[in-house]
Amino acid sequence: MEFSEDNISRFRISFQNQEKHQEDVEVAFDEEVIASHQLVVYNDEVNSFDYVIVTLMEVCEHSPEQAEQCTLQIHFRGRCGVKSGDFDELVSMRNEICRRGISAEIESYQ
Protein backbone atom coordinates (compact mmCIF):
# COMPACT_ATOMS: atom_id res chain seq x y z
CA MET A 1 0.00 0.00 0.00
CA GLU A 2 1.29 3.40 -0.97
CA PHE A 3 1.41 6.30 1.46
CA SER A 4 -1.09 9.03 0.65
CA GLU A 5 -3.55 11.31 2.41
CA ASP A 6 -6.41 9.10 1.23
CA ASN A 7 -4.90 6.11 3.03
CA ILE A 8 -4.41 8.11 6.23
CA SER A 9 -8.01 9.32 6.28
CA ARG A 10 -9.24 5.69 6.23
CA PHE A 11 -7.74 5.10 9.66
CA ARG A 12 -9.67 7.18 12.13
CA ILE A 13 -7.64 7.13 15.32
CA SER A 14 -8.76 9.06 18.34
CA PHE A 15 -6.96 9.35 21.63
CA GLN A 16 -9.83 11.12 23.38
CA ASN A 17 -11.10 7.99 25.10
CA GLN A 18 -7.67 6.71 26.05
CA GLU A 19 -6.81 6.49 29.74
CA LYS A 20 -4.38 9.07 30.89
CA HIS A 21 -1.35 7.39 32.34
CA GLN A 22 1.15 9.16 34.47
CA GLU A 23 4.14 7.57 36.06
CA ASP A 24 6.59 9.01 38.53
CA VAL A 25 10.07 8.19 37.40
CA GLU A 26 13.12 8.72 39.51
CA VAL A 27 16.07 9.91 37.51
CA ALA A 28 19.54 9.38 38.86
CA PHE A 29 22.26 11.66 37.57
CA ASP A 30 25.71 12.66 38.61
CA GLU A 31 25.89 16.22 39.78
CA GLU A 32 28.66 17.90 37.88
CA VAL A 33 30.65 20.42 39.84
CA ILE A 34 31.24 23.40 37.64
CA ALA A 35 34.26 25.53 38.33
CA SER A 36 33.03 29.03 38.99
CA HIS A 37 36.33 30.84 39.43
CA GLN A 38 39.32 31.45 37.24
CA LEU A 39 42.87 32.45 38.06
CA VAL A 40 43.81 35.19 35.59
CA VAL A 41 47.39 36.31 35.02
CA TYR A 42 48.02 39.75 33.51
CA ASN A 43 50.76 41.01 31.21
CA ASP A 44 53.51 43.27 32.47
CA GLU A 45 56.68 44.74 31.04
CA VAL A 46 58.87 43.40 33.84
CA ASN A 47 58.93 39.60 33.83
CA SER A 48 60.47 37.48 31.08
CA PHE A 49 58.65 34.80 29.13
CA ASP A 50 60.82 32.12 30.70
CA TYR A 51 60.11 33.35 34.23
CA VAL A 52 56.34 33.31 33.66
CA ILE A 53 56.53 29.86 32.02
CA VAL A 54 58.50 28.40 34.95
CA THR A 55 56.09 30.02 37.42
CA LEU A 56 53.04 28.49 35.72
CA MET A 57 54.73 25.09 35.64
CA GLU A 58 55.67 25.22 39.31
CA VAL A 59 52.59 26.91 40.76
CA CYS A 60 49.78 25.69 38.49
CA GLU A 61 51.40 22.38 37.53
CA HIS A 62 51.17 23.20 33.82
CA SER A 63 53.06 21.19 31.24
CA PRO A 64 55.80 23.16 29.45
CA GLU A 65 53.59 23.45 26.36
CA GLN A 66 50.56 24.61 28.34
CA ALA A 67 52.62 27.19 30.25
CA GLU A 68 54.11 28.50 27.00
CA GLN A 69 50.68 28.83 25.37
CA CYS A 70 49.32 30.69 28.40
CA THR A 71 52.35 32.98 28.44
CA LEU A 72 51.83 33.83 24.76
CA GLN A 73 48.18 34.68 25.45
CA ILE A 74 49.21 36.81 28.42
CA HIS A 75 51.66 38.68 26.20
CA PHE A 76 49.44 39.19 23.14
CA ARG A 77 46.00 39.50 24.78
CA GLY A 78 47.08 41.14 27.99
CA ARG A 79 45.70 38.38 30.19
CA CYS A 80 44.97 34.68 30.34
CA GLY A 81 42.86 32.43 32.54
CA VAL A 82 45.52 29.95 33.59
CA LYS A 83 43.49 27.79 35.97
CA SER A 84 39.81 27.18 36.77
CA GLY A 85 38.45 25.81 39.99
CA ASP A 86 37.03 26.50 43.40
CA PHE A 87 37.94 29.86 44.95
CA ASP A 88 39.65 28.25 47.95
CA GLU A 89 41.74 26.07 45.65
CA LEU A 90 42.95 29.06 43.61
CA VAL A 91 43.81 31.42 46.48
CA SER A 92 47.15 29.81 47.33
CA MET A 93 48.15 29.74 43.63
CA ARG A 94 47.26 33.42 43.21
CA ASN A 95 49.21 34.34 46.33
CA GLU A 96 52.29 32.47 45.15
CA ILE A 97 52.14 33.97 41.65
CA CYS A 98 51.83 37.47 43.15
CA ARG A 99 54.65 36.73 45.61
CA ARG A 100 56.83 36.06 42.56
CA GLY A 101 56.04 39.54 41.21
CA ILE A 102 53.48 38.56 38.57
CA SER A 103 50.07 40.21 38.56
CA ALA A 104 47.16 37.79 39.04
CA GLU A 105 43.56 37.87 40.24
CA ILE A 106 40.77 35.38 40.85
CA GLU A 107 37.68 36.18 38.82
CA SER A 108 34.29 34.58 39.16
CA TYR A 109 32.16 33.71 36.16
CA GLN A 110 28.80 32.10 35.52
N, CA and C of each residue as an Amber inpcrd file, in Angstrom:
protein
   330
   0.8400000  -1.1660000   0.0000000   0.0000000   0.0000000   0.0000000
   0.8960000   1.2440000   0.0000000   0.5530000   2.1640000  -0.8210000
   1.2930000   3.3950000  -0.9730000   0.8290000   4.4240000   0.0590000
   1.7420000   5.2690000   0.4800000   1.4120000   6.2980000   1.4570000
   0.7650000   7.4810000   0.7470000  -0.4220000   7.8460000   1.1820000
  -1.0890000   9.0280000   0.6530000  -2.0790000   9.5390000   1.6870000
  -2.5800000  10.7510000   1.4760000  -3.5460000  11.3110000   2.4130000
  -4.8320000  10.5050000   2.4200000  -5.1990000   9.9200000   1.2940000
  -6.4150000   9.0980000   1.2280000  -6.2910000   7.8910000   2.1430000
  -5.1210000   7.2810000   2.1680000  -4.8990000   6.1110000   3.0300000
  -4.9580000   6.4980000   4.5020000  -4.4250000   7.6700000   4.8460000
  -4.4150000   8.1070000   6.2340000  -5.8310000   8.3780000   6.7080000
  -6.6570000   8.9890000   5.8650000  -8.0110000   9.3220000   6.2800000
  -8.8590000   8.0790000   6.5160000  -8.4910000   6.9410000   5.9960000
  -9.2420000   5.6940000   6.2310000  -9.0960000   5.2160000   7.6630000
  -7.9890000   5.5440000   8.2970000  -7.7360000   5.1010000   9.6620000
  -8.0820000   6.2320000  10.6150000  -9.2400000   6.1540000  11.1860000
  -9.6660000   7.1820000  12.1310000  -9.1980000   6.7620000  13.5270000
  -8.1870000   7.4410000  14.0130000  -7.6380000   7.1290000  15.3220000
  -7.9250000   8.3120000  16.2350000  -8.4740000   8.0080000  17.3850000
  -8.7590000   9.0630000  18.3380000  -8.1820000   8.6620000  19.6860000
  -7.5370000   9.6050000  20.3160000  -6.9600000   9.3540000  21.6290000
  -7.8200000   9.9660000  22.7340000  -8.9760000  10.4660000  22.4020000
  -9.8340000  11.1150000  23.3820000 -10.2840000  10.1650000  24.4770000
 -10.5740000   8.9470000  24.1260000 -11.0970000   7.9910000  25.1040000
 -10.0080000   7.1580000  25.7760000  -8.7780000   7.4480000  25.4580000
  -7.6680000   6.7080000  26.0480000  -7.4720000   7.1330000  27.5010000
  -7.1130000   6.1760000  28.3370000  -6.8100000   6.4910000  29.7370000
  -5.5500000   7.3330000  29.7970000  -5.5850000   8.2820000  30.6900000
  -4.3790000   9.0710000  30.8920000  -3.5050000   8.3220000  31.8780000
  -2.2720000   8.1620000  31.5180000  -1.3510000   7.3870000  32.3360000
  -0.1840000   8.2760000  32.7190000   0.0410000   8.3590000  33.9990000
   1.1540000   9.1600000  34.4730000   1.9680000   8.3090000  35.4190000
   3.2460000   8.4010000  35.2520000   4.1350000   7.5720000  36.0630000
   5.2420000   8.4460000  36.6360000   5.4720000   8.3030000  37.9220000
   6.5860000   9.0080000  38.5330000   7.8480000   8.2030000  38.2770000
   8.8110000   8.8550000  37.7220000  10.0650000   8.1950000  37.3990000
  11.1780000   8.9130000  38.1350000  11.9700000   8.1550000  38.8290000
  13.1220000   8.7250000  39.5110000  14.3050000   8.6830000  38.5650000
  14.9350000   9.8200000  38.4100000  16.0720000   9.9060000  37.5060000
  17.3230000  10.1330000  38.3410000  18.2750000   9.2530000  38.1530000
  19.5430000   9.3840000  38.8640000  20.5440000  10.0260000  37.9120000
  21.2370000  11.0340000  38.3880000  22.2600000  11.6560000  37.5680000
  23.3930000  12.1160000  38.4660000  24.5380000  12.1720000  37.8840000
  25.7060000  12.6560000  38.6110000  25.6790000  14.1760000  38.5680000
  25.8180000  14.7750000  39.7120000  25.8890000  16.2170000  39.7760000
  27.2890000  16.6420000  39.3750000  27.3590000  17.4400000  38.3570000
  28.6570000  17.8990000  37.8780000  29.0130000  19.1930000  38.6020000
  30.1870000  19.2140000  39.1710000  30.6520000  20.4190000  39.8370000
  31.2910000  21.3070000  38.7860000  30.7440000  22.4840000  38.6480000
  31.2370000  23.4020000  37.6360000  32.1290000  24.4380000  38.3080000
  33.3300000  24.5450000  37.7900000  34.2570000  25.5300000  38.3330000
  33.6930000  26.9180000  38.0930000  33.6390000  27.7150000  39.1360000
  33.0340000  29.0290000  38.9930000  34.0390000  30.1660000  39.1570000
  35.3030000  29.8180000  39.2730000  36.3330000  30.8450000  39.4260000
  37.5110000  30.5330000  38.5050000  38.1940000  31.5960000  38.1540000
  39.3210000  31.4450000  37.2430000  40.4770000  32.3070000  37.7340000
  41.6470000  31.7290000  37.7100000  42.8670000  32.4490000  38.0560000
  43.3890000  33.1090000  36.7770000  43.4080000  34.4270000  36.7880000
  43.8070000  35.1870000  35.5950000  45.1490000  35.8610000  35.8640000
  46.0730000  35.6690000  34.9330000  47.3930000  36.3080000  35.0180000
  47.4370000  37.4150000  33.9690000  47.9800000  38.5660000  34.3700000
  48.0220000  39.7490000  33.5120000  49.4310000  40.0230000  33.0010000
  49.4840000  40.6550000  31.8340000  50.7560000  41.0060000  31.2130000
  51.4290000  42.1580000  31.9660000  52.7350000  42.1430000  31.9500000
  53.5100000  43.2670000  32.4710000  54.7550000  43.4240000  31.6060000
  55.4590000  44.4640000  31.8140000  56.6770000  44.7350000  31.0380000
  57.9290000  44.3940000  31.8320000  57.7660000  43.6670000  32.9270000
  58.8730000  43.4020000  33.8390000  59.4030000  41.9770000  33.7040000
  58.5140000  41.0040000  33.7680000  58.9260000  39.5990000  33.8290000
  59.1470000  38.9990000  32.4440000  60.1470000  38.1200000  32.3500000
  60.4710000  37.4790000  31.0780000  59.5010000  36.3320000  30.7940000
  59.4620000  35.9470000  29.5190000  58.6470000  34.7970000  29.1290000
  59.0430000  33.5710000  29.9400000  60.3330000  33.3130000  30.0120000
  60.8210000  32.1160000  30.7010000  60.4150000  32.1120000  32.1750000
  60.4730000  33.2610000  32.8070000  60.1100000  33.3520000  34.2310000
  58.6230000  33.0390000  34.4280000  57.7790000  33.5730000  33.5550000
  56.3360000  33.3100000  33.6600000  56.0480000  31.8380000  33.3590000
  56.7180000  31.2740000  32.3700000  56.5290000  29.8630000  32.0210000
  56.8970000  28.9710000  33.2000000  58.0580000  29.2070000  33.7960000
  58.4980000  28.4030000  34.9450000  57.5220000  28.5650000  36.1080000
  57.0470000  29.7800000  36.3370000  56.0950000  30.0240000  37.4240000
  54.8130000  29.2250000  37.2150000  54.2650000  29.2440000  35.9970000
  53.0390000  28.4950000  35.7220000  53.2510000  26.9970000  35.8660000
  54.4300000  26.5240000  35.4850000  54.7300000  25.0940000  35.6360000
  54.8200000  24.7190000  37.1110000  55.4760000  25.5370000  37.8960000
  55.6710000  25.2190000  39.3130000  54.4170000  25.4490000  40.1440000
  53.7260000  26.5450000  39.9090000  52.5920000  26.9060000  40.7570000
  51.3060000  26.2140000  40.3110000  51.0400000  26.2310000  39.0170000
  49.7780000  25.6950000  38.4920000  49.9060000  24.2700000  37.9660000
  51.1210000  23.7330000  38.0130000  51.4020000  22.3840000  37.5260000
  51.0670000  22.2220000  36.0430000  51.3690000  23.2760000  35.2650000
  51.1740000  23.2040000  33.8230000  52.3060000  22.3990000  33.1870000
  52.0010000  21.8010000  32.0500000  53.0580000  21.1920000  31.2420000
  53.8380000  22.3390000  30.6050000  55.0480000  22.0750000  30.1170000
  55.8000000  23.1560000  29.4540000  55.0270000  23.7820000  28.2840000
  54.3460000  22.9490000  27.5080000  53.5860000  23.4480000  26.3610000
  52.4130000  24.3200000  26.8060000  51.7000000  23.8670000  27.8310000
  50.5580000  24.6110000  28.3440000  51.0090000  25.9590000  28.9190000
  52.0950000  25.9490000  29.6650000  52.6210000  27.1850000  30.2480000
  53.0660000  28.1570000  29.1530000  53.6760000  27.6390000  28.1090000
  54.1130000  28.4960000  27.0030000  52.9210000  29.1120000  26.2850000
  51.8780000  28.3180000  26.0350000  50.6820000  28.8310000  25.3710000
  50.0160000  29.9180000  26.2130000  49.9030000  29.6800000  27.5140000
  49.3170000  30.6910000  28.3980000  50.1480000  31.9660000  28.4040000
  51.4570000  31.8190000  28.4260000  52.3470000  32.9840000  28.4370000
  52.2030000  33.7970000  27.1540000  52.0510000  33.1240000  26.0280000
  51.8310000  33.8320000  24.7640000  50.5120000  34.6010000  24.7840000
  49.4780000  33.9770000  25.3410000  48.1840000  34.6760000  25.4500000
  48.2890000  35.8770000  26.3850000  48.9990000  35.7000000  27.4890000
  49.2080000  36.8110000  28.4200000  49.8880000  37.9690000  27.6910000
  50.9050000  37.6530000  26.9060000  51.6630000  38.6830000  26.2010000
  50.8310000  39.3880000  25.1290000  50.1450000  38.6060000  24.2810000
  49.4370000  39.1900000  23.1400000  48.0420000  39.6990000  23.4690000
  47.3630000  39.0780000  24.4180000  46.0050000  39.5030000  24.7760000
  45.9500000  40.3400000  26.0520000  47.0430000  40.3570000  26.7680000
  47.0850000  41.1450000  27.9910000  46.6670000  40.3900000  29.2370000
  46.1470000  39.1960000  29.0570000  45.6980000  38.3830000  30.1910000
  45.3770000  36.9690000  29.7200000  45.3370000  36.0510000  30.6730000
  44.9700000  34.6770000  30.3410000  44.4560000  33.9840000  31.5980000
  43.3520000  33.2740000  31.4560000  42.8580000  32.4270000  32.5370000
  43.6970000  31.1660000  32.5640000  44.5580000  31.0530000  33.5610000
  45.5210000  29.9520000  33.5880000  45.0230000  28.7360000  34.3550000
  43.9890000  28.9180000  35.1810000  43.4850000  27.7930000  35.9730000
  42.0460000  28.0860000  36.3770000  41.1900000  27.0720000  36.3140000
  39.8080000  27.1790000  36.7660000  39.6130000  26.2710000  37.9530000
  38.7150000  26.6670000  38.8440000  38.4450000  25.8140000  39.9900000
  37.6880000  26.5450000  41.0720000  37.6740000  25.9390000  42.2280000
  37.0250000  26.5040000  43.4000000  37.8790000  27.6520000  43.9330000
  37.2270000  28.6780000  44.4520000  37.9390000  29.8590000  44.9500000
  39.0290000  29.4770000  45.9430000  38.6840000  28.6310000  46.9200000
  39.6500000  28.2510000  47.9540000  40.8680000  27.5350000  47.3740000
  40.6510000  26.8010000  46.3120000  41.7430000  26.0710000  45.6520000
  42.6970000  27.0320000  44.9300000  42.1490000  28.1330000  44.4120000
  42.9460000  29.0630000  43.6080000  43.6780000  30.1230000  44.4340000
  43.2290000  30.3540000  45.6650000  43.8140000  31.4240000  46.4820000
  45.3090000  31.2340000  46.6900000  45.7260000  30.0350000  47.0580000
  47.1500000  29.8140000  47.3260000  47.9820000  29.9700000  46.0490000
  47.4340000  29.5670000  44.9030000  48.1530000  29.7390000  43.6310000
  48.2970000  31.2220000  43.2970000  47.2220000  31.9730000  43.4680000
  47.2590000  33.4190000  43.2060000  48.2820000  34.0900000  44.1140000
  48.2760000  33.7290000  45.3840000  49.2100000  34.3380000  46.3280000
  50.6630000  34.0540000  45.9470000  50.9260000  32.8290000  45.5220000
  52.2910000  32.4700000  45.1460000  52.7190000  33.1790000  43.8620000
  51.8190000  33.2700000  42.8940000  52.1440000  33.9730000  41.6470000
  52.4370000  35.4460000  41.9440000  51.6120000  36.0590000  42.7760000
  51.8250000  37.4710000  43.1480000  53.1050000  37.6380000  43.9570000
  53.4170000  36.6780000  44.8260000  54.6460000  36.7300000  45.6120000
  55.8660000  36.7440000  44.7000000  55.7350000  36.1070000  43.5340000
  56.8330000  36.0620000  42.5650000  56.8700000  37.3010000  41.6690000
  56.0120000  38.2810000  41.9450000  56.0430000  39.5420000  41.2090000
  55.2380000  39.5570000  39.9260000  54.3260000  38.6180000  39.7690000
  53.4750000  38.5620000  38.5750000  52.0620000  38.9250000  39.0080000
  51.4120000  39.7480000  38.2220000  50.0680000  40.2140000  38.5590000
  49.0250000  39.1360000  38.2240000  48.1910000  38.8060000  39.2280000
  47.1630000  37.7860000  39.0410000  45.9750000  38.0890000  39.9430000
  44.8040000  37.6970000  39.4800000  43.5570000  37.8690000  40.2420000
  42.6770000  36.6490000  40.0440000  41.7770000  36.4370000  40.9830000
  40.7680000  35.3830000  40.8470000  39.4780000  36.0630000  40.4310000
  38.9230000  35.6290000  39.3160000  37.6790000  36.1840000  38.8160000
  36.5960000  35.1190000  38.8620000  35.3990000  35.5310000  39.1690000
  34.2880000  34.5780000  39.1570000  33.5320000  34.7460000  37.8400000
  32.9450000  33.6580000  37.3810000  32.1570000  33.7070000  36.1600000
  30.9930000  32.7440000  36.3030000  30.0080000  32.9430000  35.4700000
  28.8020000  32.1040000  35.5160000  28.8290000  31.1070000  34.3910000
